[in-house]
Amino acid sequence: MPYTDPIYSSLVLTIASDANYSAEGDAYDGKPLKVAPTAGALLQNARPRRQRAAQHENWLMNQFAQLLQALHDDGDRVEGDFIDYQAAITALLAARRAEWLRSYGLVRALNFPTRVASGSANQRSAVFAPGTMRWYIAMSDTIQASRDGGQTWALDTPAAIAPGSSASDPSGNVVFCGTGGGGQYAYELDAVTDTWTQRTVLAGHAADGHVVFDPVSGHWVWQSYNAAVGNFLAKRSTDRVTWTDATTLPAGAAGWGATANVSDLGINPTSGRAVAIARTGATTLKVATTDDGGDTWTAQASITTTIDATSIAISFNEGEGAFYLAVGEEATPSSEVWRSVDGATWTKQCTLDVSCMHKIAGFGPLLVATATSGPGARNVYSLDSGVTWQLGGMNLEGAGKGVFAGGGRPFALTDTHRYVGVAAGEPDLGDVT
């Protein structure tokens, strides 16, 4: 901030600034005001019992005055005038950081060094279990696991009911939502026994379900819709065995059915706020939130898109503290990205001419996603909170399913392939803070 008290008088900047003496009647009138000392005299400067020549003294003082003038002109302070270096330095650092982040983003968004074919075109979702450092993928009839960061995969359990949305807790327990046979089921993995169990959550409701884990309340939160009559449905569990109905549903829940199962559920693991979003019209997305582990739900203002929302995906960027919503329209093609800090008030960041943006993985200032492009998918990334996006250099085989974050790395999923990205801290890659 500017200084109000002068540090020195600006008159010091004018010391010995004249070219010649102006002393009418004196012998030195009109003579040079300052004369540079010899190199030897400068090296020794003043000597005992000898007075420095006035012209040499003036030259030396004028050198200091010119130095102060240069500092003043470049942003130093004189008589309360202060040109603040902070703005210039901040701008410079921001530019350098942006340049570095572009390189960082390119590495993270473009470099998926591991590609694994699934052997099937039925991959649906992926989840990382931090307690066991394992990745799990839902197929149409199986759940597969990787114990080496996605390099190799093996069958973990058959799944009689097609699994979809998934979540994990810090201990490594995992829940997949299964839909089929006229109901919704949980495929529940116990991290201690390393065994899977299928449990009924909602009998008679075949719409897609979604699940998240709330670290604040310790609840597993399940949310879905009765497609037949359009009801908002929600349950919660502390042990993944017993699922209890929510006490309070959002206003208008009786007519809240998601159109064509276009819906999703996300959570801020720090605050415990979960956000449910469903397409109830071509351009209308209804929003509900819960702050107590899924017991009480509150309706929030609806989101109005400018495209036909045929797909949506919610994610939370812990490094930035914000929710992101990817909205895709397959027909045109086009996509929108929305952002919210609290899950209640949403701001559209951009509209893109790519079909079906999918789940966005956030790594602080870096966002990575997939977008369907013709017969395949492309990886895309943003370094400005989703306002602008760049196409990655890789063509991903298969239709994009999104990018998932886990173990510090992006994990891109298509319906036929798995792409393991580069993690922060690996060679030639620093962390973004």
C-alpha positions in Angstrom: 0.0 0.0 0.0 1.2 3.6 -0.6 3.3 5.3 2.1 1.9 8.5 3.6 5.0 9.8 5.4 7.9 10.9 3.2 11.2 9.0 3.5 13.3 11.8 2.1 12.9 15.1 0.3 12.6 15.1 -3.5 15.2 17.9 -3.5 17.8 15.2 -3.0 17.2 14.2 -6.6 18.5 17.5 -7.9 21.9 17.5 -6.2 24.6 18.8 -8.6 22.2 18.5 -11.5 23.4 21.8 -13.2 26.2 21.5 -15.8 28.2 24.5 -14.7 28.6 26.8 -11.8 26.5 29.9 -11.7 28.5 32.3 -9.4 29.0 35.6 -11.0 32.1 37.4 -9.8 33.8 34.2 -8.5 36.7 32.6 -10.3 34.8 29.3 -10.8 31.8 31.0 -12.4 30.8 29.0 -15.6 33.2 26.2 -14.9 32.0 22.5 -14.8 30.0 21.8 -11.7 31.2 18.2 -11.5 34.3 16.4 -12.8 34.6 12.6 -12.6 37.6 11.5 -10.4 40.2 9.2 -11.9 39.7 5.5 -11.4 42.4 5.4 -8.8 40.8 8.2 -6.8 37.5 6.4 -6.9 39.0 3.2 -5.6 40.5 4.9 -2.6 37.8 7.6 -2.2 38.5 10.1 0.6 42.0 10.2 2.1 43.0 11.3 5.6 43.8 15.0 6.1 42.9 15.7 2.5 39.7 17.4 1.4 38.0 15.9 -1.7 37.8 18.4 -4.6 34.5 20.1 -4.8 33.9 19.0 -8.4 34.7 15.4 -7.5 32.3 15.7 -4.5 29.6 17.1 -6.8 30.1 14.3 -9.3 29.8 11.6 -6.5 26.7 13.2 -5.0 25.1 13.5 -8.4 25.7 9.8 -9.0 23.7 9.0 -5.9 21.0 11.5 -7.0 20.7 9.8 -10.4 20.5 6.4 -8.7 17.6 7.6 -6.5 15.9 9.1 -9.5 16.1 5.8 -11.3 14.6 4.0 -8.3 11.9 6.6 -8.1 11.0 6.3 -11.7 10.9 2.5 -11.5 8.6 2.4 -8.5 10.4 3.5 -5.4 9.0 6.1 -2.9 9.6 9.8 -2.5 7.7 12.3 -0.5 4.7 10.1 0.0 4.4 9.1 -3.7 4.7 5.4 -3.9 4.4 3.3 -7.1 3.5 -0.1 -5.6 5.5 -3.0 -7.0 2.9 -5.5 -5.7 0.5 -5.1 -8.7 3.3 -5.5 -11.2 4.9 -8.4 -9.4 1.5 -10.1 -8.9 0.7 -9.7 -12.6 4.1 -11.1 -13.5 3.7 -14.1 -11.2 0.2 -14.7 -12.5 1.5 -14.7 -16.1 4.3 -17.1 -15.2 1.9 -19.3 -13.2 -0.5 -19.4 -16.1 2.3 -20.4 -18.4 3.4 -23.1 -16.0 -0.2 -24.3 -15.5 -0.7 -24.6 -19.2 2.3 -26.9 -19.4 1.0 -28.7 -16.3 -2.4 -29.1 -17.7 -1.1 -30.4 -21.0 0.9 -33.1 -19.1 -2.0 -34.1 -17.0 -4.7 -33.8 -19.7 -2.8 -35.2 -22.7 -0.7 -37.8 -21.1 -2.5 -41.1 -20.3 0.4 -43.4 -20.6 -1.5 -46.6 -19.6 -4.3 -47.8 -21.9 -6.2 -51.0 -21.0 -8.9 -52.5 -23.2 -11.8 -53.7 -21.2 -12.9 -56.5 -23.6 -16.4 -55.2 -23.3 -18.5 -52.2 -24.4 -20.4 -52.1 -21.1 -18.2 -50.0 -18.7 -20.4 -47.7 -16.7 -18.5 -46.0 -13.8 -15.3 -46.1 -11.8 -14.4 -45.4 -8.1 -11.1 -45.2 -6.2 -11.0 -46.6 -2.7 -8.3 -44.6 -0.7 -8.3 -47.1 2.2 -7.0 -49.9 0.0 -5.6 -47.9 -2.9 -7.7 -49.8 -5.4 -9.7 -48.8 -8.4 -13.1 -50.5 -9.1 -15.0 -50.5 -12.4 -18.7 -51.4 -13.0 -19.4 -53.5 -16.0 -22.8 -54.7 -17.1 -22.5 -58.0 -15.3 -19.3 -57.8 -13.2 -17.2 -55.5 -11.0 -13.5 -55.5 -11.8 -10.7 -54.3 -9.5 -7.1 -53.0 -10.0 -4.6 -53.2 -7.2 -1.7 -51.6 -9.1 -3.1 -48.2 -10.0 -5.0 -49.3 -13.1 -2.2 -51.2 -14.8 -3.9 -54.6 -14.6 -7.4 -55.6 -13.8 -9.2 -58.7 -12.5 -12.7 -59.9 -11.8 -13.7 -59.0 -8.3 -17.3 -60.2 -8.3 -20.0 -61.1 -10.7 -23.0 -58.7 -10.6 -26.4 -60.2 -11.4 -27.9 -56.7 -11.5 -26.1 -54.1 -13.7 -24.0 -51.8 -11.4 -23.8 -48.1 -12.0 -23.1 -45.2 -9.7 -20.5 -45.9 -7.0 -18.8 -44.4 -3.9 -16.2 -45.4 -1.3 -15.3 -44.4 2.2 -11.8 -43.6 3.7 -11.5 -47.2 4.9 -11.9 -48.7 1.5 -15.5 -49.9 1.8 -17.3 -49.6 -1.6 -21.0 -49.4 -2.7 -22.2 -49.7 -6.3 -25.8 -48.9 -7.2 -27.4 -51.8 -9.1 -30.5 -51.4 -11.2 -32.6 -54.1 -12.7 -35.3 -56.7 -12.0 -37.7 -54.0 -11.0 -35.7 -52.6 -8.2 -32.5 -50.9 -6.9 -29.7 -52.9 -5.2 -26.5 -52.1 -3.5 -23.3 -54.1 -4.2 -21.4 -53.6 -1.0 -17.8 -54.4 -0.5 -16.5 -54.9 3.0 -12.8 -53.8 3.1 -12.0 -56.0 6.1 -13.3 -59.3 4.7 -12.8 -58.3 1.1 -16.2 -59.7 0.2 -19.1 -58.4 -1.8 -22.8 -58.6 -0.8 -25.9 -57.7 -2.8 -28.6 -56.0 -0.8 -32.1 -54.6 -1.8 -32.4 -50.8 -1.3 -35.5 -49.9 -3.2 -37.9 -52.6 -4.3 -40.2 -51.8 -7.2 -38.2 -48.8 -8.4 -36.1 -49.5 -11.5 -34.8 -46.0 -12.2 -31.1 -45.4 -11.9 -29.9 -44.8 -8.3 -26.9 -42.7 -7.1 -24.8 -43.1 -4.0 -22.2 -40.9 -2.2 -20.4 -41.3 1.1 -20.6 -38.3 3.6 -17.5 -38.3 5.8 -19.0 -35.6 8.1 -22.1 -37.7 9.2 -20.6 -41.1 8.4 -23.7 -41.8 6.2 -24.0 -43.5 2.9 -26.5 -41.4 0.9 -28.7 -43.0 -1.7 -30.9 -40.9 -4.0 -33.2 -41.9 -6.9 -36.6 -41.4 -8.6 -39.7 -43.4 -9.1 -39.8 -43.1 -12.9 -43.5 -44.2 -13.1 -45.0 -41.5 -10.9 -42.1 -39.0 -10.7 -41.3 -39.1 -7.0 -38.0 -38.0 -5.4 -36.7 -40.9 -3.3 -33.8 -40.8 -0.8 -32.3 -43.2 1.8 -29.3 -43.3 4.1 -27.3 -45.9 5.8 -24.5 -46.0 8.4 -23.5 -49.7 7.8 -24.4 -50.3 4.2 -26.8 -53.0 5.4 -29.8 -51.1 6.7 -31.2 -48.3 4.5 -33.6 -45.8 6.1 -35.9 -43.5 4.3 -35.2 -39.7 4.5 -37.3 -37.9 7.0 -37.9 -34.7 4.8 -37.9 -34.7 1.0 -37.6 -31.5 -1.1 -40.7 -29.4 -1.8 -42.6 -30.8 -4.8 -40.9 -34.2 -4.4 -44.1 -36.0 -5.6 -43.6 -34.6 -9.1 -39.8 -34.6 -9.3 -39.2 -37.6 -11.6 -36.0 -37.5 -13.6 -36.7 -37.5 -17.4 -35.2 -40.6 -19.0 -33.1 -41.2 -15.9 -31.0 -38.1 -16.5 -29.8 -37.4 -13.0 -26.8 -37.5 -10.7 -25.6 -37.0 -7.1 -22.4 -35.3 -5.8 -21.0 -34.4 -2.5 -18.6 -31.9 -0.8 -16.7 -34.2 1.5 -15.5 -31.3 3.7 -18.9 -29.8 4.5 -21.0 -32.9 4.0 -23.4 -31.2 1.6 -24.8 -33.5 -1.1 -26.4 -32.2 -4.2 -29.0 -34.1 -6.3 -29.8 -32.8 -9.8 -32.4 -34.2 -12.2 -33.6 -33.3 -15.7 -37.4 -32.7 -15.4 -37.7 -30.9 -18.8 -35.6 -30.5 -21.9 -33.9 -27.4 -20.4 -34.9 -27.7 -16.8 -32.7 -29.3 -14.1 -34.1 -29.5 -10.5 -31.7 -29.2 -7.6 -32.0 -30.5 -4.0 -29.4 -30.5 -1.2 -28.9 -32.2 2.1 -26.6 -31.2 4.9 -27.3 -34.0 7.4 -26.3 -37.2 5.7 -29.4 -37.6 3.6 -32.1 -37.2 6.2 -33.4 -33.8 5.3 -33.5 -32.5 1.7 -34.1 -28.9 0.6 -35.2 -27.8 -2.9 -33.0 -25.1 -4.5 -33.5 -22.9 -7.5 -33.7 -24.8 -10.8 -31.0 -24.6 -13.4 -32.2 -23.6 -16.9 -29.9 -24.7 -19.7 -29.8 -23.5 -23.3 -29.4 -27.0 -24.6 -31.4 -30.2 -24.3 -29.8 -31.9 -21.3 -29.6 -35.5 -22.5 -26.8 -36.3 -20.0 -25.5 -34.7 -16.8 -22.7 -35.4 -14.4 -21.8 -33.8 -11.1 -18.4 -33.8 -9.5 -16.6 -31.9 -6.7 -13.2 -30.4 -7.0 -11.7 -30.5 -3.5 -8.6 -28.5 -4.6 -10.9 -25.6 -5.6 -13.8 -26.2 -3.2 -16.5 -26.1 -5.9 -19.1 -28.4 -7.6 -19.0 -28.8 -11.4 -21.9 -29.9 -13.5 -21.3 -31.2 -17.1 -24.4 -31.0 -19.3 -24.4 -32.7 -22.7 -26.7 -32.8 -25.7 -26.0 -35.6 -28.2 -28.1 -34.3 -31.1 -26.5 -30.9 -31.9 -23.7 -31.6 -30.5 -23.1 -29.2 -27.7 -22.3 -29.1 -24.0 -22.4 -26.7 -21.0 -20.3 -26.5 -17.9 -21.8 -25.1 -14.7 -20.1 -24.2 -11.4 -21.3 -23.8 -7.8 -19.5 -23.3 -4.5 -22.5 -24.2 -2.3 -24.4 -26.5 -4.6 -27.4 -24.2 -4.5 -26.5 -21.3 -6.7 -25.1 -22.3 -10.1 -23.3 -20.2 -12.7 -22.8 -21.3 -16.3 -19.1 -21.2 -17.2 -19.3 -22.0 -20.9 -21.1 -23.5 -23.8 -19.1 -25.8 -26.1 -19.5 -27.2 -29.5 -18.7 -30.7 -28.4 -21.2 -33.5 -27.7 -21.7 -34.8 -24.2 -19.2 -33.5 -21.8 -18.9 -36.2 -19.1 -17.9 -36.3 -15.5 -15.2 -33.7 -14.7 -12.2 -34.5 -12.5 -10.7 -31.5 -10.6 -7.1 -31.0 -9.5 -7.1 -27.5 -8.0 -7.0 -25.1 -11.0 -6.9 -28.0 -13.5 -10.1 -29.6 -14.7 -10.0 -32.7 -17.0 -12.9 -34.3 -18.7 -13.9 -36.3 -21.8 -16.2 -35.2 -24.6 -17.7 -37.5 -27.3 -16.4 -36.7 -30.7 -17.7 -38.7 -33.7 -17.2 -42.4 -33.1 -14.8 -41.8 -30.2 -14.0 -39.4 -27.4 -11.5 -36.7 -26.8 -9.9 -35.6 -23.6 -10.4 -31.9 -22.8 -9.0 -29.7 -20.1 -9.5 -26.2 -18.5 -7.2 -24.0 -16.4 -9.7 -21.3 -15.6 -12.5 -23.0 -13.7 -14.2 -24.2 -16.8 -14.6 -20.9 -18.7 -12.4 -22.0 -21.6 -11.4 -25.5 -22.6 -8.7 -27.0 -24.8 -8.9 -30.3 -26.7 -6.4 -32.8 -25.7 -4.2 -34.4 -28.2 -5.4 -38.0 -27.7 -8.3 -39.7 -29.4 -9.8 -42.0 -26.8 -11.3 -45.2 -28.1 -14.9 -45.7 -27.4 -17.6 -43.4 -26.1 -16.5 -41.2 -23.2 -17.8 -41.9 -19.7 -15.9 -39.2 -17.9 -12.8 -38.6 -15.9 -12.5 -39.8 -12.3 -10.1 -38.5 -9.7 -8.3 -40.9 -7.4 -4.8 -41.3 -5.9 -3.9 -37.9 -7.2 -4.3 -38.9 -10.9 -7.0 -38.6 -13.5 -8.6 -41.8 -14.8 -10.4 -41.5 -18.1 -13.1 -44.0 -18.9 -14.8 -44.9 -22.1 -17.2 -47.7 -22.7 -14.4 -49.9 -24.0 -11.1 -48.6 -22.6 -9.5 -47.3 -19.4 -6.8 -44.6 -19.5 -4.7 -44.0 -16.5 -3.3 -40.5 -16.2 -0.1 -38.9 -14.7 -0.2 -38.2 -11.0 1.1 -35.1 -9.3 4.5 -35.7 -7.8 5.6 -38.1 -10.5 8.8 -37.4 -12.4 8.9 -34.0 -14.1 5.6 -33.0 -12.6 5.0 -30.8 -9.6 1.9 -30.4 -7.4 -0.6 -27.6 -8.1 -1.6 -25.9 -4.8 
